[in-house]
Amino acid sequence: MKRRQYDDDDGRVIAPMNIEGMPYNTGLRGFLRKQRDKLREEKEPVNSENSSLPASGIDRKTAGEVTFHTVLAGLFVALIFGGAIALFILFCTNIWFK
């Protein structure tokens, strides 16, 4: 990508954004990413069935139960918000705007 050339740009740096120790300044971004990935692999062994998922002690039935209860909790929160909105609309139409 080519940089834009402005007519009034004389090349001076007004506010340098180089911060010592930051990965983008020292060229360590790729190195740090490799180190982080290596540490993750050591901490989380990979499941033999599906190599992209970390191995955990959760079987299919437990995962299904967790998913069901998570969706149920989300629906409960949505029901509470929906009820609050409905009560506000009833309050507005029957008491406030009368």
Secondary structure as GFF3:
##gff-version 3
##sequence-region A 1 98
A	DSSP	alpha_helix	23	26	.	.	.	ID=ss1
A	DSSP	alpha_helix	29	43	.	.	.	ID=ss2
A	DSSP	alpha_helix	60	91	.	.	.	ID=ss3
A	DSSP	pi_helix	92	96	.	.	.	ID=ss4
###
